Amino acid sequence: MTQVPHNVPEELPLEEAPEEPTRVPLAIEDWLTVIVMGLLALITFANVVVRYFTNQSFAWTEEISVHLMIVLVLVAGSASVARNRQIRIEFFADAGPEERQRKLARFGALMVCVLFVLLAALSTRLVYDHWKYEETSPGIGVPQWWYSIWLPLLSLAIAGRAFGLFLRRRRAR
């Protein structure tokens, strides 16, 4: 019998199940998350240091940080979809016969895919408008499409990960 630490209830697993193999390596999202988090930390730290010594802050740091956080959310969303760790109502997802659970898992993955394909299509129009009307960002004046281009691209990445999950669930019959 293995000894469980006193602060961990016995019903909780101590080790996670191994990840399912995917065609596109999950390390892509993992490394992008590390890079974006590192950039956010560096930008914020630089702003704090400058503000401490000069009582002024860099105007560009907040603008870039906000857009990096959006990229971070989308990259992490892609990783959670690929690992099948997105939010779901367990009462419905884990209840009932196993065949029903598999059908609900496939349906959920397909709906996530459809949602993010629609988001990519609609946000592509937004990027086009930013480019066509030469909108610039309010803080530092760079073209706004430099920021908005990531929404359709990362939405397509999430849709691809959701479709891959759908295919894996379909094969797992």
C-alpha positions as CSV (number, residue, x, y, z in Angstrom):
1,M,0.0,0.0,0.0
2,T,1.3,3.4,-0.9
3,Q,1.4,6.1,1.7
4,V,-0.7,9.2,0.8
5,P,0.4,12.6,2.2
6,H,-1.9,13.9,5.0
7,N,-3.0,17.0,3.1
8,V,-4.2,15.1,0.0
9,P,-7.6,13.2,0.1
10,E,-7.3,9.6,-0.9
11,E,-9.8,9.9,-3.7
12,L,-7.7,12.4,-5.6
13,P,-5.2,10.9,-8.1
14,L,-1.6,11.7,-7.3
15,E,-0.5,11.3,-10.9
16,E,-2.1,12.5,-14.1
17,A,-3.0,10.1,-16.9
18,P,-0.6,10.2,-19.8
19,E,-1.5,12.5,-22.7
20,E,-3.0,11.2,-25.8
21,P,-0.7,11.2,-28.8
22,T,-1.5,14.0,-31.4
23,R,-0.2,14.5,-34.9
24,V,0.8,18.1,-34.2
25,P,3.0,18.2,-31.1
26,L,1.5,19.8,-28.0
27,A,4.9,21.3,-27.3
28,I,4.1,24.1,-29.7
29,E,1.4,25.5,-27.4
30,D,3.6,24.8,-24.3
31,W,6.6,26.7,-25.7
32,L,4.4,29.6,-27.0
33,T,2.9,29.9,-23.5
34,V,6.4,30.0,-22.0
35,I,7.5,32.7,-24.5
36,V,4.4,34.9,-24.1
37,M,4.6,34.6,-20.3
38,G,8.3,35.5,-20.4
39,L,7.6,38.5,-22.6
40,L,4.8,39.7,-20.3
41,A,7.0,39.3,-17.2
42,L,9.9,41.2,-18.9
43,I,7.7,44.0,-20.2
44,T,6.0,44.4,-16.8
45,F,9.2,44.3,-14.9
46,A,10.8,47.0,-17.2
47,N,7.8,49.2,-16.7
48,V,8.0,48.8,-12.9
49,V,11.7,49.6,-12.8
50,V,11.3,52.7,-15.1
51,R,8.3,53.9,-13.0
52,Y,10.2,53.5,-9.8
53,F,13.2,55.5,-10.9
54,T,11.5,58.1,-13.1
55,N,7.9,58.3,-11.8
56,Q,6.7,57.8,-15.4
57,S,5.8,54.6,-17.2
58,F,6.3,53.4,-20.8
59,A,3.1,54.0,-22.7
60,W,3.6,51.0,-24.9
61,T,3.8,48.4,-22.2
62,E,0.1,48.3,-21.3
63,E,-1.0,48.1,-24.9
64,I,1.4,45.3,-25.7
65,S,0.6,43.5,-22.5
66,V,-3.1,43.5,-23.2
67,H,-2.6,42.0,-26.6
68,L,-0.1,39.5,-25.3
69,M,-2.6,38.4,-22.7
70,I,-5.2,37.8,-25.5
71,V,-2.6,35.7,-27.4
72,L,-1.9,33.8,-24.2
73,V,-5.6,33.0,-23.6
74,L,-5.9,31.7,-27.2
75,V,-2.7,29.6,-27.0
76,A,-3.8,28.1,-23.7
77,G,-7.2,27.5,-25.1
78,S,-5.7,25.5,-27.9
79,A,-3.7,23.5,-25.5
80,S,-6.7,22.8,-23.3
81,V,-8.8,21.7,-26.3
82,A,-6.0,19.4,-27.6
83,R,-5.7,17.8,-24.1
84,N,-9.4,17.6,-23.7
85,R,-9.3,19.7,-20.5
86,Q,-11.8,22.4,-21.4
87,I,-14.7,23.2,-19.1
88,R,-17.7,20.9,-19.3
89,I,-20.7,20.0,-17.1
90,E,-19.6,16.7,-15.6
91,F,-23.1,15.8,-14.5
92,F,-24.0,15.4,-18.2
93,A,-20.6,14.5,-19.7
94,D,-19.7,11.7,-17.2
95,A,-23.2,10.3,-16.5
96,G,-25.0,7.6,-18.3
97,P,-23.8,4.8,-20.5
98,E,-20.3,4.9,-22.0
99,E,-21.7,5.2,-25.6
100,R,-23.6,8.3,-24.6
101,Q,-20.5,9.8,-23.0
102,R,-18.5,9.1,-26.2
103,K,-21.2,10.7,-28.4
104,L,-21.3,13.8,-26.1
105,A,-17.5,14.1,-26.3
106,R,-17.5,13.9,-30.1
107,F,-20.4,16.4,-30.3
108,G,-18.7,18.8,-27.9
109,A,-15.4,18.7,-29.9
110,L,-17.3,19.3,-33.1
111,M,-19.2,22.3,-31.6
112,V,-15.9,23.8,-30.4
113,C,-14.5,23.4,-33.9
114,V,-17.5,25.1,-35.5
115,L,-17.4,27.9,-33.0
116,F,-13.8,28.7,-33.6
117,V,-14.1,28.4,-37.4
118,L,-16.9,31.0,-37.2
119,L,-14.8,33.2,-34.9
120,A,-11.9,33.0,-37.4
121,A,-14.2,33.9,-40.3
122,L,-15.7,36.9,-38.5
123,S,-12.4,38.1,-37.1
124,T,-10.8,37.9,-40.5
125,R,-13.3,40.6,-41.6
126,L,-12.1,42.7,-38.6
127,V,-8.5,42.3,-39.6
128,Y,-9.4,43.3,-43.2
129,D,-11.1,46.4,-42.0
130,H,-8.1,47.4,-39.8
131,W,-5.9,46.9,-42.8
132,K,-8.2,48.7,-45.3
133,Y,-8.9,51.7,-43.2
134,E,-5.3,51.9,-41.9
135,E,-6.3,52.0,-38.2
136,T,-3.5,52.5,-35.8
137,S,-3.3,51.5,-32.1
138,P,-4.1,54.2,-29.6
139,G,-1.0,53.9,-27.5
140,I,2.0,53.6,-29.9
141,G,0.4,54.1,-33.3
142,V,1.3,50.9,-35.0
143,P,-1.1,49.3,-37.4
144,Q,-4.0,47.8,-35.5
145,W,-4.0,44.7,-37.7
146,W,-0.6,43.7,-36.2
147,Y,-2.6,42.9,-33.1
148,S,-5.9,41.7,-34.6
149,I,-4.3,39.2,-37.0
150,W,-3.7,36.8,-34.1
151,L,-7.4,36.3,-33.4
152,P,-8.3,34.5,-36.7
153,L,-5.0,32.6,-36.8
154,L,-5.2,31.2,-33.3
155,S,-8.9,30.6,-33.6
156,L,-8.1,28.3,-36.6
157,A,-5.5,26.6,-34.5
158,I,-8.1,25.9,-31.8
159,A,-10.5,24.7,-34.4
160,G,-7.9,22.4,-35.8
161,R,-7.1,21.0,-32.3
162,A,-10.9,20.5,-31.7
163,F,-11.3,18.7,-35.0
164,G,-8.3,16.5,-34.1
165,L,-10.0,15.7,-30.7
166,F,-13.2,14.9,-32.6
167,L,-11.2,12.5,-34.9
168,R,-9.5,10.9,-31.9
169,R,-12.8,10.4,-30.1
170,R,-14.3,8.9,-33.3
171,R,-11.5,6.4,-33.6
172,A,-11.8,5.5,-29.9
173,R,-15.2,3.7,-30.4
